């Protein structure tokens, strides 16, 4: 098992990225390595490592500098032991993309990357036809959202969990071509929401509040033809 994380340091009153990092567990999450491995210096990450059918691992990353911000991915072909240099997404677009990049594989084999827009802009996306080695130009997804987390259900729909508005989820039934939502999970602006499908077909979302006295929250819901139904915990 692999857990991705990042840490910051402060320089001149500004947060800087210490680097995207991973720690591993070799016993199903019972114990973890005591120190993290920096896999992409100067970049952040806020999504899980995604494993492709051929075993390639892909991690969404993002960075900023020189008045620009952009997304990207790094790749590993040896089970996360070593990682490629970052492959940028949207760096030359002229857009300021706060990114928080996440990636999912579409049924036609392409990779789809969701990227947070900066300074109030809409979220953007890009696709890759070569396992993340190169990416199309970024395009507007059609709505503002932060902290994207992508998840395909066993029934085929793709969920996009986001922080704004409130903590919400969008649903695509056509391989990310269009999205329905937002469907509200919680009233708080939950940071970095992630979802997992449970054995009974319901979905568990986990996220955290921001600010003083913040806490980790969780909600269960079930997808319906018209949206979602919240379930008791």
N, C-alpha and C positions, 0 to 999 in steps of 0.2 A: 504494500500500500504506500501511496505517496501523498503527502500534504504539502500544498504550495502556500507561500506566505511572502510578505515583504516587511522591511523595517525602514525607518527614516532616521536621518540625522539633521540637525539644524545648522545652517551656514548663512551668516549674514541675516538672520531672522527669517530665513526661508527654509521650508522642508525640502530635503534632498533625498533621493532614493539610495539606500545602501545596496539595493539590488534585489531582484526576484530570487527567492530561495525555495529549497525543498528539504523536507525531512522524510525519512522512510521508516516503515514498520515491517518487520519480517515475520510477525506472528499475528497477523490479522488485526492490528491496532491495539493489542494489549500493551505493548511497549514500543517506544520510539527512540530513534537516534537522539543523542544528547546535544548535538550541534547541527545547525542547518548548513546546507551547501549552497553557496551563491552560484546561481546558474545563469544570471544575466545582470551584470553590474550596471548600475545607473538606470535600471528600469524597475517599474512596479509590476505586480501581478495581483489579480483579485478573482481569478477563475481556477477551476481544477485542471490538472493535467488530463488531456483527452487522448485516449489510446485508439489508434486507427486499426483496421482489420489486419494490416501487415505487421503490426507491432510497433510502428512508429508512434512516438509520443509527441504531442504538440501542446504547448502552453502559451496562452495569450498573454501579452505583455504590453506596456505602454510607457512613454517617456515624454519629456519636454525639454526645450532648450532653444535659445536664440529667438524667443518670442513665438515659438511654434510648439505644438503638442500633437502626438500621433500614436497610433497603435502599432501592433506587430505580433509576431509569433517567434518562438524558438522551437527547434526540433531535436529529437533524440532518436537514434536508431539502435541504441544499445540498452534499452530498458531504463533510461534516465541516468546512466552513468556519466555520459558526456552530452553536451548540448551545443547546437550550432550558434553562430552569431545571429542576432535578431534580424528577421526579415520584416522591414517596415511596411505598415499599411496606412496610406493616407498622408505620408510625411510631406509629399510634394503637392498636396491638394490646395494649400493656401488656407485651409480650415484649421481652427484650433480644436483638436479632438482630445478631450480628457480621457477618452478611450475605454479603460476598464474592460479590455478586450476579452470576449469569450468566443468559442468556436464550436460548431457542430457539423457533422457530416450529413449531407443530403443524399437522397436515394439515388441520384444520378452520379454519385461519386465526388461531386464538388464539395469543398469546404465553404462554410458560411461563417463570416465573422461579424459580430455585432460590436459597435464601438460607440461609446458615449460621446455626444457632442459637447463642446465647451461654450461657456459664456451664454447659456440659455438656448443654444442651438439644438435642433433635433438630433436624435440618435442617427448614426449612419451605419452602412454595412458594405462589405466587399466579399467577393468570392474567389476561390482558388481552384484551378483544375489540375494542379500538379502537386497535391499533398502539402500545400503551404509554402512551396518554394517561390512562388510569385503570386501576386494578387491584382485583381482588377482595381480600377479607380473606385473610390468610395462614392456611395450614393445615399441620399436622404431616405431614411426609413419611413418618415411621415409623421413622427411624433417625438416629443422630448422625453427622455428617460435616462436614468442613471443605473449603474451597477448591473449590467445585463448578465443573466444566467440562463443558458439554453438547456433544454431537456426534452428528449423525445420519449413519449409514452409508448407502451406496448401496443396501444390501439392506433399509433401512427401520428397523432398530433404532436406538434412541437410547442412547448411552453417557453415563454420569455418572461422571467421574473425580473422586476425592476423596482427601484426605490421611489420614483415619482411617476404619477401622483400618489401620495401616501405609499403603502406597500402594495403592489399590484402585479397582475400577471396578464400577458397577452397570449393569444392562442392562434396558431397557424395550422390550417388543414391543407395547405397547398405548397409545402416545402419552402416556407418563408417568403413566398411571393407576396402574400398579403397577411395582415394581422387583424384580429378582432380583440377589442378591449379598449381601455384597461378595465379589468375586473378586480375590484378592491379586495385584498386579503386582510388588511389592517389599516387603522386610521393613522398610525405613526409612519414617518418616513424611514422605514426599516432599511438599514444599510446592508448591502451585499446579500440580498435574499437568494437562497438556493433551494431547489426542490428535489425531492426523490419520490418515485412511485412506490407505494407500499403493496404488499401481496394481494390486498383486496381491491386494488385498482384505484384507491384514493391517493391523494398527493399530500406529502408533508412539506411545508415550507418553513425554513429556519432563517432568522435574520436578527439583527441587533439594533437597538435604539442608539441614538447618538446624543452626546452631551452628558452633563453631570447626572449621576444616578442612573445611568443607562443600564439596560438589561438585555439578555438574549431572549427572544420570543419565538414561538412556534405556533403555526395554525395548520389544520388539516382541511382539505377541501376535495370535492369531487367535480370533475369536468362534466358539464351538461351541454346539450346542443346549443344553448343560448348563452352560456357563460360558465359560472362555477356556483356550487352550493357549499357554503361553509359547514364544517362538521364539528361536533363536540370533541374535545381532546380527552 
